[in-house]
Amino acid sequence: MALAQTGLAIGSVSRFLSGALTTALWNVPPYNPKITVQRPQADAPGTATQPRINLFLYEAEIDAAMRNVGLTLGGQPPLWMVLKYVMTAFDGNGESDTPESHDLLGMGMQVLAGIGDALPALMGYTALSDNPEPLKVSFDQATPDLIARLMQGPDDKYRCSAAFQVRPVLIAQPQLPTGMQLVGIDYQLGIKIGLAGIQNFVLPTLGPELENADPQKVELGDTLALSGRGLGEPGISINFGPLTFVPSMQKSTRLEIFLGSLDPARISAGNISVSATQELGNGVQISSGAVNVVLLPTIATMTIASIAKVSSINLNVYGTITLTGVLLGNAGDSLELAFVQNGLVKLLLDGHDPAFTPVPDQTQQQFDVAKEKAIPQGAYFVVLRVNGQQAKQAFTLNMVTP
């Protein structure tokens, strides 16, 4: 298995780098360099030579950042290595400090700088194929002190070179980590159970997700569009507050419901939480998160049922206002009727007429301007709010006695 081959990882990295340079540069005239992996020394004087690029692995150290990173949770960490190389170029005369050798050095650096694109080719190197971390090639400073320390040999000659490192290289024990368990083995009983050990925990879907509602404010008779993901699956219904709707139009990222009729005994105007539910079978359901939609009351008519002056001296008026429409509120709803004149609220009634009993279908409503709250005679712009939501329709009432 691949873990048993990781002892060959250091040599495989050198072979991989040499192969990558050879593939990229072997037919690049006028040099056509060969690639060698050895100490950076020139060929013996008087021997026939050709331009070449030499790789020298001068240090293999532990990757400190990954020292405690195991292959499995709680398992013994393997060795994560950083391999440090210097690359030296030689021209056709075996010199490393000529313009031609500098050309070769730059060409080699260019190949290594883009070698990340070739890393998938590591699958051909068994010792590197299962390296769980992607190998990274990065350049280091090739200081004179480093080069002088490395270029020790018969000629003891300084040679201009480039330094780089490859990390992290895995060297692991050949046996499986103790945290890795084989499928098909009952480790409690110590017996083979084969296919009985395979369980599919994958859900057929992640379920519907709602992201937005359009429009944000709706009335009875409107079509509400909901957008999101996973909305085209079968078995999806929409929870509109306590009510449930079947989509009238359904696509993967959008569906619609028609608010043609609402049960006034179960829902009133106000802020409504809307979510999607999908039936997965066997009674299992999966639901989306919720989006908020404002359900507005709708006023059909607003009339003055009665009106009178306080007295012959006090000409302020009081009386009764009746409304018809839908979702006008029931006994448990918050109601507000505002009389506005010249942009100012002259009177705010915060409840229906105590003498009026709200009808169950919320189609009628009545407000009483008590005698002690009488207002000056004149025209008023009158608006209704139910549970904090204002009806789109507003009426001008001429609060004047005959």
C-alpha positions, 0 to 999 in steps of 0.5 A, a space after each residue: 500500500 502507499 503508506 509502506 512506500 512513503 519511505 521512498 518519498 525523499 528520493 521520489 521528490 528528487 526524481 519528480 523535480 528532475 523529471 519535471 525539469 527534463 520534460 520542460 527543457 530537454 528540447 529547448 535550443 540552443 542548450 538542450 540541458 540534461 538534469 542531474 541530481 548530485 553535489 554541485 560540481 563541474 565535470 572533470 577538465 577535458 571531458 566532453 560535456 553538455 549544458 546541464 542543471 544540477 539539483 542538490 538536496 542539502 538539508 531534510 528537516 522536520 516541518 515544525 508547523 505540522 509536527 503534531 498533525 496526525 493522519 487520523 484523529 488521535 493517531 500518532 503523527 507521522 514525519 512531515 519533512 521539508 526538503 531544501 535544495 539548491 539548483 546550479 546551472 552549468 554551460 557547455 564548458 562546465 562553467 556556472 558563472 557565465 551568461 549561458 549558465 545564468 540563462 539555464 538557471 533562470 529557465 530552471 527557476 521558471 519551471 519550478 515556479 510553475 510546477 504547482 500545475 504539474 503536481 497532479 502528475 505525482 500520481 505516477 510516484 507511488 511514494 507521493 501519490 497519497 500525500 494528504 497535503 499538497 506539495 508546495 515548492 517555494 524559493 528561499 534566499 540563496 545567500 553567499 554564506 549558504 552557497 559558500 558552506 555548500 560548495 565545498 569540494 576539490 575546487 572549493 569554488 563559489 557557484 551562483 545558485 538558486 535555493 528552494 524547498 519542497 514541503 510537506 513530504 510525508 514519511 509514515 509507518 507502513 501499517 495503518 494508523 490505529 484510528 483507521 478502521 476497516 469497513 465490514 469488521 465488527 471490532 466489538 465482537 472481533 468478527 467479519 460482517 462484510 456488507 452488513 457494516 455498510 450504512 448509507 447516511 446520505 439524505 436524498 436531499 438537503 431539503 428546501 431553503 428559502 432566501 427571499 419573498 416577493 412582495 414583502 407585503 401581501 393582501 388577500 388575493 395576491 400571489 406570493 413568490 418565494 426564492 431559494 434552493 431545492 424548491 423543485 422537489 416533490 412533496 413540498 408545501 408552504 407554511 404561511 403562519 398556521 396555514 398550509 399552501 400547495 405551490 401553484 408554480 414550482 421550480 428549483 429556485 422559485 415557487 409561488 402560492 396564491 393567497 386566494 382565501 385565508 381562514 380568518 379564524 386562524 390568521 390575522 393581519 400582521 407579521 407572518 412567518 413563512 417556511 417550506 416543508 418537504 415530505 420525505 416518506 414514512 412520515 419524515 419531514 424536513 423544513 427550511 428556515 423562515 422568511 417574514 412576510 407582512 399580511 395587510 388588512 384590506 378596506 373596502 368601505 369606510 363610512 360615518 355611521 353617526 355624527 353629532 356636535 358636543 353642544 351648540 357652544 362646543 362644535 366639536 364632533 363625535 360619532 361612529 365609523 364603520 368599515 368593511 373589508 377583509 382581515 380587519 381584526 378580531 377581538 384578540 388583535 391590536 387595532 388602531 384608527 388614526 385621524 390625520 389632518 395637515 400631516 398631524 394625528 389629531 386623534 388615535 383610537 386604539 381599539 374597536 367600539 366597545 359596543 361592537 362585537 367583531 364578526 368571526 370572518 373579520 369582514 366588518 369593524 367599527 370604531 367609536 369617537 367618544 364624546 369626551 374625545 370629540 374633534 374639530 369639524 373638518 375633513 380627516 385622512 383616516 388610516 387603519 392599522 391591524 397588529 401594527 400593519 397599515 392597510 394600503 387603502 385610506 379614506 377621507 372622511 368629512 367629519 361635519 354635522 349637517 
